Amino acid sequence: MNQASRWAWVGVLAAVIGCSSSGGGGGGSTGAAAGKCDTLVDKLCEKLGPCESLTQADCVSQVNQSFKQQFGATCSGADAVSPTYDACLADLGPSYQCSMGTPNDCKGVILFQQ
């Protein structure tokens, strides 16, 4: 992956991750947030990984590494998901194409307490 491509990928992750100083964004318990985070990462990697010439496994690994660097945990440390979580998954459906970029409903959808 070239440097420009790597920065584009980091931008996608930054758009998906949000921070919450109050302990959550209304998405339910931490266990539920962790499962939803895993589901979203899998879906993002299914859709965006090929755009960056990444396999599903490499994409998931890079996302988890990024989460760990930024928040000290992988999806297991997610505190909540935003109310647009379900719309985000729908936006990443069969009609999604790489050229569409990160759907607006996916911006800040995974919340980690800071």
C-alpha positions as CSV (number, residue, x, y, z in Angstrom):
1,M,0.0,0.0,0.0
2,N,1.5,3.4,-1.0
3,Q,1.7,6.3,1.4
4,A,-1.2,8.2,-0.1
5,S,-3.4,5.1,0.1
6,R,-2.4,4.5,3.7
7,W,-3.4,8.1,4.6
8,A,-6.8,7.6,2.8
9,W,-7.4,4.5,4.9
10,V,-6.5,6.3,8.1
11,G,-9.0,9.0,7.2
12,V,-11.7,6.3,6.8
13,L,-10.9,5.0,10.3
14,A,-10.9,8.5,11.8
15,A,-14.3,9.2,10.3
16,V,-15.7,6.0,11.8
17,I,-14.3,6.4,15.3
18,G,-15.7,8.9,17.8
19,C,-14.7,9.8,21.3
20,S,-17.0,10.2,24.2
21,S,-15.9,11.8,27.5
22,S,-19.3,11.1,29.1
23,G,-19.1,7.3,28.8
24,G,-21.2,6.5,25.7
25,G,-23.4,7.5,22.9
26,G,-26.5,5.7,23.5
27,G,-25.6,2.4,21.9
28,G,-26.1,0.1,24.8
29,S,-23.8,-1.9,27.1
30,T,-20.1,-2.2,26.4
31,G,-20.5,-5.9,25.4
32,A,-23.1,-5.0,22.9
33,A,-20.9,-2.1,21.6
34,A,-18.0,-4.5,21.2
35,G,-20.0,-6.9,19.1
36,K,-21.4,-4.1,17.0
37,C,-17.9,-2.7,16.5
38,D,-16.7,-6.1,15.3
39,T,-19.7,-6.3,12.9
40,L,-19.0,-2.9,11.5
41,V,-15.2,-3.5,11.1
42,D,-16.0,-6.7,9.2
43,K,-18.5,-4.8,6.9
44,L,-16.1,-1.9,6.3
45,C,-13.3,-4.3,5.5
46,E,-15.5,-6.3,3.2
47,K,-16.4,-3.1,1.3
48,L,-13.3,-0.9,1.7
49,G,-10.5,-3.4,2.0
50,P,-10.5,-4.3,-1.8
51,C,-10.4,-0.5,-2.5
52,E,-7.0,-0.4,-0.8
53,S,-5.9,-3.9,-2.1
54,L,-6.2,-5.4,1.4
55,T,-7.5,-8.9,2.2
56,Q,-10.3,-9.1,4.7
57,A,-7.9,-10.5,7.4
58,D,-5.2,-7.8,6.7
59,C,-7.9,-5.0,6.8
60,V,-9.4,-6.2,10.1
61,S,-5.9,-6.5,11.6
62,Q,-5.0,-3.0,10.5
63,V,-8.2,-1.6,11.9
64,N,-7.7,-3.3,15.2
65,Q,-4.1,-2.1,15.4
66,S,-5.3,1.4,14.8
67,F,-7.9,1.1,17.5
68,K,-5.2,-0.3,19.9
69,Q,-2.8,2.6,19.1
70,Q,-5.5,5.3,19.6
71,F,-7.6,3.9,22.4
72,G,-5.5,1.1,24.0
73,A,-8.1,-1.6,22.9
74,T,-9.6,-3.2,19.9
75,C,-13.3,-3.4,19.4
76,S,-13.5,-5.1,22.8
77,G,-13.0,-1.7,24.3
78,A,-15.7,0.1,22.4
79,D,-18.1,1.9,24.8
80,A,-21.0,2.6,22.6
81,V,-22.2,3.1,19.0
82,S,-24.0,6.1,17.7
83,P,-27.7,6.2,16.8
84,T,-26.7,6.0,13.1
85,Y,-25.1,2.6,13.5
86,D,-27.9,0.7,11.7
87,A,-28.1,3.3,8.9
88,C,-24.3,3.0,8.5
89,L,-24.5,-0.8,7.9
90,A,-27.4,-0.2,5.4
91,D,-25.2,2.4,3.6
92,L,-22.5,-0.2,3.2
93,G,-24.9,-2.6,1.5
94,P,-24.8,-4.2,-2.0
95,S,-24.9,-0.9,-3.9
96,Y,-21.9,0.6,-2.0
97,Q,-18.9,1.4,-4.2
98,C,-15.4,2.5,-3.3
99,S,-15.8,5.9,-5.0
100,M,-18.6,6.8,-2.6
101,G,-16.2,7.3,0.3
102,T,-17.2,6.9,3.9
103,P,-21.0,7.2,4.3
104,N,-22.1,10.1,6.4
105,D,-24.1,7.7,8.7
106,C,-20.8,6.0,9.5
107,K,-18.9,9.0,10.7
108,G,-18.2,8.8,14.4
109,V,-20.3,5.7,14.8
110,I,-17.9,3.7,17.1
111,L,-17.4,5.4,20.4
112,F,-14.5,4.9,22.7
113,Q,-14.4,6.7,26.1
114,Q,-11.4,9.0,26.5
